[in-house]
């Protein structure tokens, strides 16, 4: 994993710890299939705490987490996602039929559902966002990745569902004006983790090579 396992960098983790970090990164999956089994409250809180320690531009910490415990709310969310699934299939045109065959959420099967949102009054945070206000979303995505990696390390599956109208969830969860939901997280026990990302396994797309995404000095056009 390391180019020089005997290097004297005093800040690095032990080889076993480094291997664990990379394993979580490479084996993290966007899970859609869950099995019965609860998530202890203290375990879920660890994942949220890991998210809360993610980096944020200007230390704005824009993320907010809402745990959905009401079954009626779950059903409303699942029904809304299913409606958006149909609209997405229509927007995909000729790929719509293939899309409809994919399992895109596990809202009613997973142990926990979380709504992750950007906070309101984000315009007050200018540090690092004057020319790129979207860095609030980038910060929230870093928090979500932390959540995902912590859960994977503990053998818990997480699925990020984005098939929804933000305004619907904002009203349903009584969020303040100016806030914006960005993710429905399905969290729960799984029978196994996918060997490959589900969309890669199902032939929806393939992983690009590093040569396709890594340039030097200037952007290189394909071909």
N, C-alpha and C positions, 0 to 999 in steps of 0.2 A: 504493500500500500504506500509506503514511504520510499522516496528515492534513496535515502541513506538512513537505515534503521539505527545506526550508531552515532548519529549526529548529536551534538551537545547542546541543543536548543533547550534552555532551562524552562521554557514556557509550555512545551508540548506535553500532551497527555502520555500515559503509558501506551505501549503498542496495543494492548487489549482494549483500552478505552478508545483509542483512535479507530480501531477496527469496528467497535460498537457504533461510533458516530456514523461512519461510512455505511455500515450495514443498514442502519435506520434510514439513511438517505436513499440507498439503492433499492431497498425492499418496501419502502412506503408505497401504499396503493390507495387509489380512490375507490373505496369499497361500496358495493351496492347490495351484497348478499350478507345477511346477518342471521344468527341463530339465537334462541332464547337464552337469557342470562343477564343479570343485573350488573350495573357498574357501581361499585361502592362510591358513596358521596366523596370520600376523601381522595379517591383515585381521580374522579372527574375534576375535583378542585386542583389536583396536581397539574392536570393538562391545561386548565385555564390559567394557572399560575405560570406555567411555562410560556403560554401565549403572552401573558402580561409582561413577561421579561423580554419580549421581542424588541428589536430596534424601532425607533420611530423618529421621524424628521422633527427637529426642534423639540424633541422629547414631549410631543403633544399627546401621545398615548390615545389615539382616536377610537380605539376599539371598545365596544360594549357587548356583553353577552347576556342573552335572555334564555333561560332554561324553560322549555315548554313541558309542563307536567300534566296539563289537562288533555285528556283523550279527545275531547271535542275540538280543541284547538288543533291537535295533530291532524284530525280528520279534515278540518277546513284547509289546513296547509297542504295536505296531500292532494285534496281535490283541486286546489288552485294549481299546484304543480302539474297535475295531470292535464288540466286545461291548457297550460302553457306548453306542455309536451306536444299536444296536437297542433298548436299554432306554430311551434318550431318545425315540426314535420312538414307543414304546409309551406313554410318559408324556405325549406331545404330543396324543394322541387323534386328532381328525380331521385335524390337520396332520401326522401321522406319515408319511403317504405322500409328501407334498411334501418333508419333511425328508430322507427316505431318498434322494431324487433329488439332494440337494446333495453336493458333494465337501467333506468336512469336515477332511481332513488329507492331508499329502504325506510321511508319515514314511519310506516306502521309496524315494521319488523324490528327496528333497532331499539336498544335500551334507552337511549337518551337523544333528544332533539334540542339543538341549540340554534338560536338565531343570532348571528354575528352582525353587528351594525356599526357604521361610522357615527360618531356622536354629532350632536347639533353644535352650532356656533363655531364651526371649524374655520370660518373666515377670520376669526380673531388670531389665528396662528399663522404668522407670516414667515417666521424663521424657516428657510429652506423651501418655502412654497410660493414665494413672490412670483416666480416665472413658471413654476410647475405645481399648481395647486393640487394636482392629482397625487402628489406624494403622500397625502393622507391615506389614500387607497393602497398605495404601495406599502405603507407602514402596517396597515391592517393585514395585508397579505403575508407579511413577515410573521406577524403574530399567529396567523392561521397555520403557517408552515411549522412553527414551533409546537403548536398543539398537535399537529399531525405526527411529527417525529417523536414526541413524547409518548403519544398513544401507541405508535408502532413499536417503540422500544419495550412497552409493557404488554404487547400482544393484543392490543385493542384496535378494532377497525374503525376508520373514519371515512365518511363520504361527504364531499362538498357538492351540494345541490345549488345550482344557480338558475334554474328554470322557474322564475317567478317575476311578478311585477313588484318592484320595491315599494310602491305606494300601497299596495294591498297589504303587505306584511307590516308596513309602518303603522297603518290604521289598526290592523288586527291586534298588534302588540302595544298599542297606545304609546307609540314613540313620539317624542317632541318634533315639532316642525324643524326642518333642517337636518334631521338625522336621516340615515340611508342604510337600509339592510343590504348586505353584500353576500351573505352566505346562509344557507340552511345546512347545519352540520348534523349528520346521522352518525351516532357513536354507539358501538356495541361489540358484543362477542361475535367472532366469525369462526366457521368451521376450518377455514384455511385462507391464506392470503394468495391472491392471484400471482402466478409465476411471472406474468408480464402485466403491464397496465391493461385494463379490460378492453379499452378501445383499440389497443394494438393487437391484443389477442383476437378480437372480433374482426380485425381487418379494416377498421375505420380509417386508420392512418398508420404510418410507421415513424419510428424515432429517427430524426435526422442525425447525420454524422457530425462530429465536432468541426470538420472542415467546412460544413455548410453554415455553421453559426459563429465561428470564431475567425476574426480577421486581424490584420496587422496594419495599423496606420489609417487605412481607408477601407470603405465598404467595397467588397468584391461581389459583383453581380454573378449569379449562377450562369454557367455556360460560357 
